[in-house]
Amino acid sequence: MNIDYLVQTSKVSAVNSLPKFKNEKLDCESCKLAKTKRVSFKHIGRVRSTRPLQLVHPLPVVSCGGAKYFLSITDDFSRMVTCFPLKEKSQVFEYFKSFQTNAERVLNRKILSVRCGNGMEFCHSKFSKYLNELGIRC
């Protein structure tokens, strides 16, 4: 409701418990606060890209849990995607093993091959050795 509507309602006695307003200009603190304007944000003046792929980069934002990276695993058949937040890239091996255990238990199947996106985190000798021991093609 706005002030004009309250004054008009008061004048015609439409509401029994509403007091009669003598002055059409009501000046209450709540009204002043409700009509305040916020200051606009200043433009930083950062140089932006002018075409696709001119500049690509990771987001410089750390998640609430402290993750800077994520591991995305996609099943080629179902296209189901599972993502894990990572604080460090070295956690890939640990999260892959967790995914493998869970997925193989739920689906009652073994992972046969892993296609890596050429990230250095997959070239870790411990990870390669693990896949080789289980007969998983990489």
GROMACS elastic network, one bead per residue, 0.5 to 0.9 nm:
[ bonds ]
;  ai    aj funct       b0    kb
    1     4     6  0.84779   500
    1     5     6  0.65477   500
    1     6     6  0.71285   500
    2     5     6  0.55056   500
    2     6     6  0.65152   500
    2     7     6  0.89669   500
    2    31     6  0.87251   500
    3     6     6  0.51078   500
    3     7     6  0.62279   500
    3     8     6  0.86247   500
    3    24     6  0.82010   500
    3    25     6  0.81428   500
    3    26     6  0.70075   500
    3    31     6  0.83994   500
    4     7     6  0.52068   500
    4     8     6  0.61565   500
    4     9     6  0.85480   500
    4    24     6  0.74048   500
    4    25     6  0.86072   500
    5     8     6  0.51588   500
    5     9     6  0.60526   500
    5    10     6  0.85252   500
    6     9     6  0.50959   500
    6    10     6  0.60949   500
    6    11     6  0.86833   500
    6    18     6  0.87478   500
    6    21     6  0.86029   500
    7    10     6  0.50515   500
    7    11     6  0.62293   500
    7    12     6  0.88999   500
    7    20     6  0.79308   500
    7    21     6  0.61358   500
    7    22     6  0.85521   500
    7    23     6  0.82971   500
    7    24     6  0.62288   500
    7    25     6  0.88270   500
    7    26     6  0.87183   500
    8    11     6  0.51382   500
    8    12     6  0.65006   500
    8    13     6  0.86479   500
    8    14     6  0.89190   500
    8    21     6  0.89866   500
    8    24     6  0.87731   500
    9    12     6  0.55214   500
    9    13     6  0.61680   500
    9    14     6  0.55392   500
    9    15     6  0.70260   500
    9    18     6  0.82880   500
   10    13     6  0.51052   500
   10    14     6  0.66285   500
   10    15     6  0.70923   500
   10    16     6  0.89376   500
   10    18     6  0.62527   500
   10    19     6  0.65605   500
   10    20     6  0.52192   500
   10    21     6  0.63025   500
   11    14     6  0.79325   500
   11    20     6  0.65288   500
   11    21     6  0.72947   500
   11    22     6  0.87687   500
   12    15     6  0.84607   500
   13    16     6  0.65233   500
   13    18     6  0.76860   500
   13    19     6  0.87311   500
   13    20     6  0.78441   500
   14    18     6  0.82764   500
   15    18     6  0.54934   500
   15    19     6  0.86927   500
   16    19     6  0.80948   500
   18    21     6  0.88108   500
   21    24     6  0.69395   500
   21    26     6  0.85330   500
   22    25     6  0.88969   500
   23    26     6  0.67034   500
   26    31     6  0.87899   500
   27    30     6  0.87851   500
   27    31     6  0.71701   500
   27    32     6  0.76299   500
   28    31     6  0.54675   500
   28    32     6  0.65835   500
   28    33     6  0.89678   500
   29    32     6  0.51598   500
   29    33     6  0.62964   500
   29    34     6  0.86423   500
   30    33     6  0.51671   500
   30    34     6  0.60793   500
   30    35     6  0.87094   500
   31    34     6  0.50787   500
   31    35     6  0.63098   500
   31    36     6  0.88102   500
   32    35     6  0.53991   500
   32    36     6  0.64119   500
   33    36     6  0.53544   500
   33    37     6  0.88977   500
   34    37     6  0.86469   500
   37    40     6  0.89583   500
   39    42     6  0.89383   500
   41    44     6  0.88278   500
   42    45     6  0.88702   500
   43    46     6  0.82101   500
   45    48     6  0.88267   500
   48    55     6  0.86553   500
   49    52     6  0.74893   500
   49    53     6  0.83333   500
   49    54     6  0.60206   500
   49    55     6  0.63725   500
   50    54     6  0.72423   500
   51    54     6  0.58136   500
   51    55     6  0.86036   500
   52    55     6  0.76682   500
   52    56     6  0.88328   500
   53    56     6  0.60810   500
   57    60     6  0.84509   500
   58    61     6  0.85320   500
   58    68     6  0.86660   500
   58    69     6  0.84028   500
   59    62     6  0.81355   500
   59    68     6  0.81889   500
   60    68     6  0.79613   500
   61    67     6  0.88061   500
   61    68     6  0.70488   500
   62    65     6  0.78180   500
   62    66     6  0.54542   500
   62    67     6  0.55675   500
   62    68     6  0.50796   500
   62    69     6  0.85146   500
   62    87     6  0.87233   500
   63    66     6  0.50348   500
   63    67     6  0.51378   500
   63    68     6  0.66760   500
   63    85     6  0.85730   500
   64    67     6  0.74418   500
   65    85     6  0.85056   500
   65    87     6  0.83806   500
   66    85     6  0.87634   500
   66    86     6  0.81654   500
   66    87     6  0.60116   500
   67    70     6  0.74835   500
   67    85     6  0.55856   500
   67    88     6  0.75077   500
   68    85     6  0.75193   500
   68    86     6  0.62321   500
   68    87     6  0.53837   500
   68    88     6  0.71330   500
   68    89     6  0.88502   500
   69    84     6  0.85599   500
   69    85     6  0.60605   500
   69    87     6  0.63164   500
   69    88     6  0.69272   500
   69    89     6  0.69993   500
   70    83     6  0.64978   500
   70    84     6  0.53755   500
   70    86     6  0.50908   500
   70    87     6  0.82276   500
   70    88     6  0.89972   500
   70    89     6  0.83054   500
   70    92     6  0.87436   500
   71    82     6  0.80825   500
   71    83     6  0.54569   500
   71    84     6  0.50422   500
   71    85     6  0.64900   500
   71    86     6  0.69603   500
   71    89     6  0.86271   500
   71    92     6  0.67562   500
   71    95     6  0.80805   500
   71    96     6  0.85629   500
   72    81     6  0.66533   500
   72    82     6  0.57575   500
   72    84     6  0.65758   500
   72    85     6  0.89181   500
   73    80     6  0.82263   500
   73    81     6  0.55944   500
   73    82     6  0.51848   500
   73    83     6  0.63126   500
   73    84     6  0.85391   500
   73    96     6  0.84948   500
   73    99     6  0.86393   500
   74    77     6  0.87811   500
   74    78     6  0.83111   500
   74    79     6  0.58439   500
   74    80     6  0.56213   500
   74    82     6  0.64478   500
   74    83     6  0.87316   500
   75    78     6  0.57143   500
   75    79     6  0.50800   500
   75    80     6  0.54100   500
   75    81     6  0.65667   500
   75    82     6  0.85819   500
   76    79     6  0.52666   500
   76    80     6  0.77506   500
   77    80     6  0.80900   500
   78    81     6  0.87472   500
   82    99     6  0.83790   500
   84    92     6  0.87984   500
   84    95     6  0.71602   500
   86    89     6  0.65080   500
   86    90     6  0.84867   500
   86    91     6  0.63938   500
   86    92     6  0.75901   500
   86    95     6  0.87195   500
   87    90     6  0.86061   500
   87    91     6  0.75229   500
   88    91     6  0.58188   500
   88    92     6  0.81767   500
   89    92     6  0.58988   500
   89    93     6  0.89075   500
   89   120     6  0.88753   500
   89   121     6  0.61296   500
   90    93     6  0.69304   500
   90    94     6  0.82034   500
   90   121     6  0.63764   500
   90   124     6  0.86206   500
   91    94     6  0.53385   500
   91    95     6  0.62658   500
   91    96     6  0.85688   500
   91   121     6  0.85821   500
   92    95     6  0.52665   500
   92    96     6  0.59569   500
   92    97     6  0.86190   500
   92   121     6  0.66869   500
   92   122     6  0.76247   500
   92   127     6  0.88285   500
   93    96     6  0.51137   500
   93    97     6  0.62686   500
   93    98     6  0.86993   500
   93   121     6  0.80703   500
   93   122     6  0.78047   500
   93   124     6  0.84129   500
   93   126     6  0.81013   500
   93   127     6  0.59592   500
   94    97     6  0.53593   500
   94    98     6  0.64210   500
   94    99     6  0.88159   500
   95    99     6  0.61011   500
   95   100     6  0.84887   500
   96    99     6  0.50172   500
   96   100     6  0.60003   500
   96   101     6  0.85904   500
   97   100     6  0.50025   500
   97   101     6  0.61536   500
   97   102     6  0.86345   500
   98   101     6  0.53045   500
   98   102     6  0.63118   500
   98   103     6  0.85831   500
   99   102     6  0.52753   500
   99   103     6  0.58970   500
   99   104     6  0.83276   500
  100   103     6  0.52514   500
  100   104     6  0.58671   500
  100   105     6  0.83298   500
  100   110     6  0.82576   500
  100   111     6  0.72749   500
  101   104     6  0.54904   500
  101   105     6  0.61552   500
  101   106     6  0.86804   500
  102   105     6  0.52328   500
  102   106     6  0.61356   500
  102   107     6  0.85771   500
  103   106     6  0.52203   500
  103   107     6  0.59760   500
  103   108     6  0.78890   500
  103   109     6  0.79696   500
  103   110     6  0.83786   500
  103   111     6  0.85188   500
  104   107     6  0.53707   500
  104   108     6  0.52489   500
  104   109     6  0.51118   500
  104   110     6  0.54631   500
  104   111     6  0.70959   500
  105   108     6  0.51915   500
  105   109     6  0.73646   500
  105   110     6  0.87099   500
  106   109     6  0.81716   500
  107   110     6  0.83730   500
  109   112     6  0.89675   500
  110   136     6  0.89643   500
  111   114     6  0.77068   500
  111   136     6  0.67714   500
  112   135     6  0.75184   500
  112   136     6  0.50932   500
  112   137     6  0.64239   500
  113   131     6  0.86662   500
  113   135     6  0.84307   500
  113   138     6  0.57333   500
  114   131     6  0.85605   500
  114   136     6  0.69524   500
  114   137     6  0.61308   500
  115   118     6  0.87888   500
  115   137     6  0.82942   500
  115   138     6  0.58530   500
  116   119     6  0.70192   500
  116   122     6  0.67620   500
  116   138     6  0.72517   500
  117   120     6  0.89482   500
  117   122     6  0.82819   500
  118   121     6  0.84319   500
  118   122     6  0.71891   500
  118   123     6  0.80312   500
  119   122     6  0.57935   500
  119   123     6  0.72830   500
  120   123     6  0.51326   500
  120   124     6  0.70926   500
  121   124     6  0.58387   500
  121   127     6  0.86449   500
  122   125     6  0.83476   500
  122   127     6  0.65722   500
  122   128     6  0.73405   500
  123   126     6  0.84995   500
  123   127     6  0.70802   500
  123   128     6  0.65774   500
  124   127     6  0.53226   500
  124   128     6  0.63371   500
  124   129     6  0.86013   500
  125   128     6  0.50938   500
  125   129     6  0.58992   500
  125   130     6  0.84038   500
  126   129     6  0.51401   500
  126   130     6  0.60699   500
  126   131     6  0.87331   500
  127   130     6  0.50984   500
  127   131     6  0.63279   500
  127   132     6  0.86186   500
  128   131     6  0.52578   500
  128   132     6  0.61273   500
  128   133     6  0.86334   500
  128   138     6  0.79505   500
  129   132     6  0.50473   500
  129   133     6  0.60951   500
  129   134     6  0.87231   500
  130   133     6  0.52065   500
  130   134     6  0.64531   500
  130   135     6  0.87284   500
  130   136     6  0.85829   500
  131   134     6  0.52813   500
  131   135     6  0.61692   500
  131   137     6  0.70088   500
  131   138     6  0.73848   500
  132   135     6  0.50342   500
  132   136     6  0.59114   500
  132   137     6  0.71260   500
  132   138     6  0.82438   500
  133   136     6  0.76956   500
  134   137     6  0.89134   500
